[in-house]
């Protein structure tokens, strides 16, 4: 505590040196305006600016806000809310890129005024019906406050004094005062993205706005809390550095951790440095751990299957942490791709671009066993393409939990042949009692068995034990015990084993060994895919074919004497609220027994074409 006091009292006032070498922002934005590496960014920004200038901003009405507490629907309010942040981001970046373009600056000032005039910066999903809006702090109110503090710093006198004062006052009223006087908040001890985003945003805003005299006492009080909260965030990771919430939430939560850590280190002259922590460095390597080819990633839990690189964050970490690879420029996320329009990431995708390299190699191939997470991830490259496989143990009480013990996925050339549905549309019920009625969350929407018509159960007690995980140059294998995942009467043991053979045309062998104390009435092996299966010319073989990977396909081999195949097409609402088809490949055991061993082979082959 005395050390922090001494460091804070010795901090110089926040300045542009926190962002640019020697505080020279003009040189950076001139490079971004003219450099070829930024041409796609400029095109995206101009296209978005044209769209936004042609469409007036919609108001955030009470009826929109009230929808969540009525129907549980949240997308209508959020579309308007995030469109306002899109206006802020677009016109702020263009005002920095083209300072002579007064219409962009004026559009930015209108966006700032509009957002500062909102009754609350929180989303309705994060505010209880009887909660005071003056006390509430959620992810997006914290992000908005950080954005206001940063824009005030970066644009300086180009923002009129009235608005500059208003921005600082709103951050004080909506973040600093409630944080110091109304807390502690439940997210202060959360071991997931909320702690990093909320505390990182508040701490960052404080580092930018609180500079001298009595302000330094408030800065110290805020940093005392935010540093403590960040330690809780890091507890959510094992020593393997895996983000159980998936890459999207790594980009989000760890991104805000990094933005805060960077400003903290800069303002303290390196005296407060989170990057000296080994766990932080291990977490920084997670994106290359979960990469499966193209923009396909391991997406267990509420994560998207295809994720582009946050080029700024990844570039910064490549220059900061040994073993983090430089990102490929052609895998960068489009400015318009973030549905939540987060300013901090959008800025740094330009500002931290320098470490990116268009000639960078692909992410590390080979195998990774994440012991704490219970994951096995394998990537192999042959003359036929890049192939990937991932399987998981873990437990059914993970952040953004899915009941998915024993689930797995298979990719070829960046296409999912066996998949994870990822995150569905967020609604009130999605995070309520009906969570596991959604196929993307319950085990019914995962490649795991169904025993006597029963699915897996949620909770920490329902876990998988990894019995073995080994990797060689030719085969990667893992075995897990899954009986605790179910509440099925009479299930004594269930061992699931995967053997991933890394030949030029890879093959996955799946073996399930059951032991029961009573013969089950029904037993089904289910596999999940977005691809409609096709019957092959021989019994016991199915084909999975994608137009996105011409010339290859996946054969599914099973014993037709012991298993009866049934395919059902089902629909779920994806994260954007769009109805999306998926296929349940069900193999019903013809004659269940007390002891049973079932085997499947999934073989990549050449020459398959859709019929």
Order of alpha helices (4+ residues) and beta strands (2+ residues): alpha-alpha-alpha-alpha-alpha-alpha-alpha-alpha-alpha-alpha-alpha-alpha-alpha-alpha-beta-beta-alpha-alpha-beta-beta-beta-beta-beta-beta-beta-beta-beta-beta-beta-beta-beta-beta-beta-beta-beta-beta-beta
